[in-house]
Amino acid sequence: MLLTIRYFRLFDPGEKVLVGVSGGPDSLALLLVLHELASSLEIGLHVAHLNHRLRPEAGEEADFVREVASSLGIPCTVGAEEVRELARSRRLGLEEAGREARYAFFHRLREEVGARKLALAHTREDQAVTVLHRLLRGGGRRGLRGMLPCREGWIVRPLLYTGRDQAEAYLQEKGVSPLRDPSNLDPAFLRNRLRHELLPLLCRYNPRVTERLAQLAEVFRAEEEWLDALTEEVFRSQALVFPGVVALPRESFLSLPLAARRRLLRRAYASLSSAELSFGRVEEALEVAEVPEVRATSLPRRVTVRREGPFLVLEGRGERAFSFFLSPEEEKEIPDSDLSVRAFWAERAEGDGRIKACFEPSRLKWPLLVRSWQPGDRFQPSGAREPIKIKEFFSRLGVPRFFRSRVPLVLSGDKIIWVAGYGQDARFAPAEGGGRVLCLELGFLSPAPRRVIQ
C-alpha cells in the first residue's frame, strides 16, 4: 500500500484525511495501516462512518467503528441516512442510493473538519468486479480503466493494488476481528453476483483472473492518461470554446483518425456537461460531421450538435442575453464571449471601424447601451444607403450562428452605432477637423473569439 501511496502521491504532508470505515475487513485494514503510516506521511486522520439504517445491526456496527477509532485516538464522526427512503424518493436502486448518500456525507464532513482527502478501501477484487461490470455494460477503454487511485483530486484508494487476502492476513496478524456485512452476499445486487458467481466461474478458466482484470484496468488507466493528454493538445489547438458552446473546424476535424474524432467529441461534450457520452451517442454526433443528410442531433443534458458553415458546433441550451451601460474611460467584459468593450477619449480618429471605431461625441446620446442582438435589430453599415437587419448583416459577413448572440452591439439612443468586430454606422463618424472623439475598442480575453472575428 505504501508503494501505491508514494507512486501516485496520494497524500501531501500536513493534510487531514477522512477515512471511510464500514467496519468490514477492507476498511478496517485501511484504517489500521494509515494509522501506522500517519506519522511518517505527516497526515492527520478522521474516521467517517455512515449508518444506512437498512439492517437492525447497523447501529451496533456504528458503535464498533466508534470504539475502534477511539482505541486508536482518532476522531470519528458517525452520520445516518434513511437510504431506503432516499431510494424510493429518488427512484434509485438501494446500491445507487447508498452510494449517493455516502458521498454526500463524505463531502459535507470533509468541509466541516477541513480534510483535503477521502481514503476509501477498494481493493484489487473490487477493481476486478468493476471491470467486469463495465465490460458487461459495453464500456470502452475509458470505462475499462476501472476505478482510479485518485479521482477528482480528493478521493483516493490506497488499497486498489492490494488483494483482499492481504488485508485479511494483516488483520489476523494484528488480532483484529472485522465485521461481516451480510448484504455483501445478497445475490439481489449485481455486483455481488459478479463477485460470488461470475468471478469464481472465470477462475476455473484462469485462477489468476482477478489479478489479470486488475492489470487490464491499470493498462487502460495509464494509456488513457496519455491519450487524454494528446486529445487535450488537439482540442486546445482546434476548438473554439465559449461558455455554453464549443465549435470544431469541420475540415480539420474530419482529417483526424476515427479514434481521435471520437475522443475529441467526448472532450468537447465534457466542456458542456458532466455526463458521459455512450458509444451510440458519439456515433450519432459523428454522423452530423460526416453525413451530408444529417445536419443536427440532440445529446443528453440538453446539448445539441450541428453543422454550421465550416464548424461542427456543440451547444448547451441557456440564455446568453446581456445588456449594460458604458461610460467613457470604462471597460466592461461581455458575458460568455471572452470579449470586452472599452470606451475612451482620443484626440483624433483611428481604427478601421471593426475592432476599433471612433464617433463624433455631439452625435451621441448618453449613456451608451451595450447589449446582445435581438430579433428585428437593424443597422446601417458604412457605405449602405439604408439600414438592414442585423441578421442579414451577419449572414453577409459569414458570422457563425453560435457566435452571433455573443457579439456586442453599441446603441446611442435607439440606433445601433457599432457592431463590435464587424462595422460601424458612418453617420456617427467624427466630423472632419473636429476635436476629440469617443473611441470604442473590442478586447480579446482569449484566442477563441479572435479566431472567429477574422
N, C-alpha and C positions, 0 to 999 in steps of 0.2 A: 504493500500500500504506500509506503514511503517513496518508492520509486515513482509511482503514479503521481503523487503529490508534487514531487520535485520536477518531474518531466513536464507536466502540464502547468506548473506554477499555480496550483490551486489556491494557495494562501499566501498572503503577504504579512510580514512581521507587523505586529500591533493590531491586527484585525480581530474583531469579535465574530465568532462563528456560531450560527444556530445549528444544532444537530437534531434532525428529525428522528425521534426514537419511538418505536411502537412497543418495544419490549421483546420483540422476536429476536432470533439469533443474529441476523444480519445487522440490524440497527444497534443491538447491544454490543456486538463486536466492534462496530464502527466507533461507538462512544468510548469504549474502553481503550482502544488503540489511540484515538485522538487525545484522550486524557493523558496517556503515556507520552505522546509526542508534543503536547501543548507547550511545554517549556522550551524545547529545542526549536519548535516552529515559531515561538513567540506569538501565540494566538490565545485568545480567551474563548471559553465555551459557554453556551447557554442551551439547555435541553428544551426541546419543544415537542409536545405530545397533544394530539387531538383525539378526544373521545367522540367517536361517530354515533354512539348511542344506538347501535344496531343489535348488540347482544347483551344479555344480562351481566356477563362478566366484564364488560367494558370498564366499569368503574374500578374494579379490582386491578385491571391492567394499568389504569392511570395511576393508582396508588403505588403499584410496583415500580413504575418509571420514576415517580417522585422519590421513592426510597433509594433507588439506585443512584440517582443524581445527588441526593443528599449525602450518601455514603462517600461519594467522590468529591464532595464540596463544590458541586457545580450548580448554579442557579437553574431552576426549572419552571416552566410555565405550561400549565395544562389548560387547554381550551375544550369546548364542547360544541357539537353541532348536530342538529336533527337531520342526519343525512337522508333518511328515508323520506322525510317531508320535503327536503330540497329536491330530491329526485322526482317526486310527484309534481311539485310546483313548476319545475323547470323542464319536465318531460325528459328526464335523463335516466340512463341505467344507473344502478347503485354504484358500480365501479366508477363511472364517469363523475357522478355526483360527489362521491367520496374524494376523488382526486381534486375536483374543483374546490371543495371545502378545505382540504388540506393546504392547497397552495394559497388560498385566500387567507387562511390563518397564519401561515408562514410569512406571507408578505406583510400583514399587519404587525405581527410580532417583531419581525426584522426591523421595522421602522421604530417600534416602541423601545426596543432595547439597544438600538444603534448597531445592529450586526451588519457586517458587509457581505457575508456569505451564508448560504444554507447548505449543509452537508447532508446528503441522502445516501442510503445504504444499498443501492442497487449493485448487484454482483454480476459475475460473468454469466451465471444461469439466467438472470433477469435479462441480460443483453441478448442471449440466445433466443429466449421467448419473444422478445421484442422484434428481432429479425424475422422469426417465423411468422409472427402476427402480420407484419408489414408485407412480407412476401405473399401471404395468402390474400391480402387486400389489393395486391397488384402494385406495390410500391416500387419506385425506380431507384436509381443509385442513391439519391438523397435520403429516401426512406430506409434503405438497407444499411446505412451507416449506423442505424440504431440510436441508442441514447448517447449523448455526448458527455465526456468527462467534465466539461464546463459549458453551461448553457446560459445565455443572456448575461454573462459576466458575473453572476452571483449564485447560481445553482451548481454545486459541484458534487461529483460522485467518486470519492476516493477508492471505493471497493470495486469499481467497474471491471478491473482486470484481475480480480481476486475470485477464486472459486468459493462456493458456499461451503464445501467440505473444509476449506482452510479456516473459514470463520467459525465453524462448529468445533474444529480441533483447538482453535485458540481459546474458545470459551471453556472447553473441557480442561484445558491446561490450567486455566485460571480458577477452575472450580465454580463456575457461574452457570446457573440453570436458567435458560431463557424461557419466555412464554411461547406457547404454540397457539396460533390463531386458527381455529377450526375452519373459518371461512376460506382459508387458503387451499382447502381440499375440496371445496364445493364445486362440482362439475357444472353448475349453472353459469359460472363465469368462464368466458372463452379462454382467458389467459391460464386459468387452472387446467383446463382440458389440454391446452398446448403443453403445459409443463408436465402434467402427470400421465397423459395418454400419448400425445404425438412424439414428444422428445424420447421417451423410453422406446417407442416403436422405431424411431430413427437410429437409436443406439444399437439396435440389432444389426443395422447395416454398417454403422461406423461407431464403435464405442466412444470415440472422441468427438462426436458430432457437436456437443455443446461448445467445446473449445474451438472447433472449426468454424462454427457460426459466429462466435465472438471475434475470431480472427478476420472473418469476412467483413464484419462490421468495421473493424479497425482499418482494413484496407480501403474500404469505401470512405471512411471518415477522412483519412489522410488525403486521398485523391480528390475528394470533394472540396477540401480546404484549398488545394492547389487550383482546381478548376474554378472555384469561386473567385480566386484572385485574378485568374485570366479573364473570366467573364466581366469582372469589375473594370478591368482595363479597357475592354471593348466598350462597355456601357458608358464609361466616362468620356471616351473619345467620340462616341457617336450620338448618344441620346441627348435630346433637349428636354430638360427636366424643369417643370414648374409645379408649384403646389396644385395637386389635382389632375395633372396631365403629364404624360411622357410621350414624346414624338421621336420615332426612329426613322432616319433617312432610308426609304424603302430600297433603293438601288443597292446601297452598301449592305443593308440587312440581308437581301436575297443573295448576295455574293458569298455569304458565310456558309460554312458547312452546316448541315441539318442539325447536328448536335449543338453547335454554337447558337443557331437561331432559337432552338428550344430553350436553352439556358438564358439567352438574352430576353426572351419574352417573360420568363419567370422572374427575372431580375426587374424588368420594367413593371410588372404587376406588383411585385413586392414594394415598389415605391408608392403604391396607391392603396394597398390592402395588406393586412397581416395574415390573411387566409392563404392556404396552399392551393395551387392550381393542380388539378388532376391531369393525367396524361391526355385524356379525351379533350379537356378544355384547351390545353396547349395546342393540340392538333386543330381544333376549331379556329383558334386565333391565327395559326399558320395559314389556314385556307384564305383568310382575309388578305394576307400579304401576297399569296401565291396564285389564287384562282380569280380571274377577272370577274366571274359572275357573282362572287361573294364579296360584298362591299363592307359588311359590318356584322358583328355578332356581340352578344352580351355575355359577360363573365360574372362570376359570383361577386357579391358585395357591391352591386350597382356600378360595376366598371364596364365600359364599352370599349371595343376595339374596332377601328375603321380605317379605311384608306382615305387619305385626304391629300390630293395633289402628290407631291413627291414623298409624303410621310405615311408611316403606319402609326396611328395615334391610339394610345390607351388613355382613357379619361374617366375619372370618377365624377359622379354627379355631385353638384353643390353650387350654391350661389356665389358668384365672384364679383357682383356689382360693387362699385366703390364710388365715393363722392366726398370731396373736401375742398375747402377754400385755400388759396395760395396767395401769399403776400410777397412783395419784393424783398430780396435778401433772405429768402426762405427756401429750404429744400425739404421735400417730403417723399417717402417711399410709396410706391404703388403696390397695394396688396396682391400677393400671389403672382407677381410678374418678374421679380428681380430687377425692377426698374425704379428710377427716381426722377423727379422733376424739380429743377431749381430755377428760381426767378431772381434776377439781379439787374442792377442798372449798369449801363455801359455808355461810353462817350460816343461810340459810333456803332453802326450796324455791322454784324458779322454772322457768318454761318450760311448754310445753304437752304434753310427753311425746314430741314428734316430733323437732324439731330439737334441743331441749334437754330432758333428762329427769333428775330427781333421785331418789335412792334412800336408804333407811334403811341406814346402814353396818352395823348389828348383824344385818341380814338377809342380808348378802352373804358369800360365800365367796371368799377371796382365793387367788391373784390372779384378776382378771377376764380372761376369754379373749375376744378379738375374732376372729371368723372369718367366712367366707362361708357361704352357705346350702348345706345338704346335703339330699339326698332323705330324707324321713321326719321332718325337723325339725318340732317342734310348739311353739306359743307361745300364751299366754293373754292376749290384749289386754284393755285396760281395758273393763269392762262385760260381758265374756264369762264364762259360768259354768264353762266348762271349756276346756282347750287345744284349739286347732285346728291343722291342718297349715299350715306357713308358705306352702306352695304355694297353699292355699285363701285364706289371708290376703292374699297378693299379688294373687290374682285378684280378690277383692272390691274391693281398692283400685285396680285397674287398673294395677299396676306393670308396665311393659313387660318382656317376657321377656329382652330383651337387657341389661336393667339389673339383673335380679334377682341375678345372680352377683356383682354389684359392691356390693350393699347390705351394710354391716357389721352382723353380729349380735353382741351382747354377752352372754356367758354368765357366770353365777355358779354354780360347780359344773357340774351338767348341765342347768340351767334357763336358757332364753333370757329375759333380763330386758328387753332393749331391741332393737327392730328399728329401727336408726337412720334417722330421717327419716319413720317411719311409725307408731310407737307403742311403749308400754312396758307391762310387766306390773304392774298396780296392786298386786299382792300384795307387791311390793318397794318400794312408795312410802314416803316418810318418815312416821313417826308424828306425829300432831298434837301440837304443843307440845314436840317433841323438840329436840335440839341441832343441831349442824351436820350437813350432809348431803353425800353424794357426788353431784356433778353430772357428767353426760356430755353433751358438746356435739358436734354434727356441723358440721364446717367445709367450706366450698366453695372449692376451689382454682382453679376456672374457672367460667364461667357455665353450662356444659353440664349438670352434674348438678342445678343449681338449677332448670333448665327442666324436668327430669324430675320432681323432687320438688316438687310444687306445694303 
